Amino acid sequence: MRRTAEEAAQTREDILAAALREFSQYGYHAANLGRIAKAAGVTRGAVYHHFENKAELYQALLESANLAGGSVLAEAVAAGGGDALTICEQILVRWFALVEENQQVRDILRLWMFQSNQAPDLAAVEAR
């Protein structure tokens, strides 16, 4: 049975949520795609359908935080009225509000901060 685009997108989100829990609990190197698949309620094949490997899955998590941060930046520029100091202030206010309100963003930031220090080889993944 062919999945709809909406179902495929939901599967991808389920995998990302499971991956965030897995990386948070076990760290990047000890994370296991089999456990991620099981937690997401999918097969390993489904994980590989959406993500080429563990590094790509980790990168997708970082990108999801970047997307949230990008919307904060756009809102701050719009609210700043062209004044650089006001825009900077709005960026900080909105970013802190996002981090405070969004558990997923907090978890991704925590993962990024601690995994980067413990696993220097992830720098290439994060640089993408």
N, C-alpha and C positions, 0 to 999 in steps of 0.2 A: 504494500500500500504506500503510495507516494504521500509524503507529508506536505502540508501547505507551508507557505513562507512564514505564516504566523506561528505554526507549530515548531518549525525549525528554529525560529528566533527564540521561542520559549525554551526549547531544548538547550540552545546555546547559553541562555541566561542561567538555566539550572546548572549547567556544567561550570560556568563561571562562579556561581555561588558556592558550589561544592568545592571547587578549586581554592577559593579564598579560605574556606574553613580548613582544608587540608594543608595548605601552605602555612596558615597561621598556627596550626597545631604541630606540624612535623618539620616545618622549615622547607625551603626549596629543594635541597638535595635529597631529603628523606621522603618527600612527597611521592605518592604512588598514583599513577593514572588509573589503575584498577580500583583503588579505593575511591578516587574521584568519580569514576563512572558509577560505581555502586551507590554512592551517596546521592548522585544526581538521578538515579533510577534509569540509567541508560547502559548500553554496552560500551566496551572499550573502543569498538569500531565507530560508535557514534561520537566519542570524544575525538578520535582521529579524523573523523569526517569534518569536524568543525575546527580543529587545531592540529597542526602538523606534529607538534611535540610539546613537551612540558615547557620549554622556553617560550614558545608562541602563546601558550595558555597564560603564563606569567605576564608576558608583554600585554596581552589583552586586558588583564586586570589593571595594569598600570595605565593603559590607555583610557579605561573607563573613568579613572580618577582624573585624568587629563581633560576628558570631555566635560566633566562636572566643573572643573576649574576654568575651562574655556568659557562656559556660560557665565560664570562669575565675572570674568574679565569683561565680556561684552556688556553685561548689565552695569558694571562699574563705569565703563567708558560712557555709556548712554546717560547714566545718572550724574556723571561728573561735570557735564556742561562745558567741556573743553579746558577746564582748569586742571593742570597737572597734579597739584597737591590734593585737590578734591578727588580726583580719579584714584590716586594712590590710597587715600583714606578709604574710599569706597571699596577698593579691591580688598584691603585688609579686613574691613568690617564684614563684607560679604563672604570672604573666604573663611573667616573664623565662624561665621554663622553656619556655613555649609558643613564644616567639620563638626560643629557642635550638634547639628540636626541630623546628620546622615551617618549612621553606624557603618555602612559599607565603605564610605570614603575614609572614615577613621581607621577601619581595619586595613584597608589598602595602604594608607600612609604608614601605619605601624609596620606592616609587612615590608614595605619598601625601605623604611629607615633601618630596621634591624637586619633584614636579609642582605642589604647592600654592604653593611659593615662585616658581616660574617662570611659572605661569599663574593669575593672580588670578581670572579668570573661572570657574575650577573651584570657587570657594568656594560658589556656588549649588548645584552638584551635590553637594558634600560636606555641605552643610547639610541636605539632604533626609533 
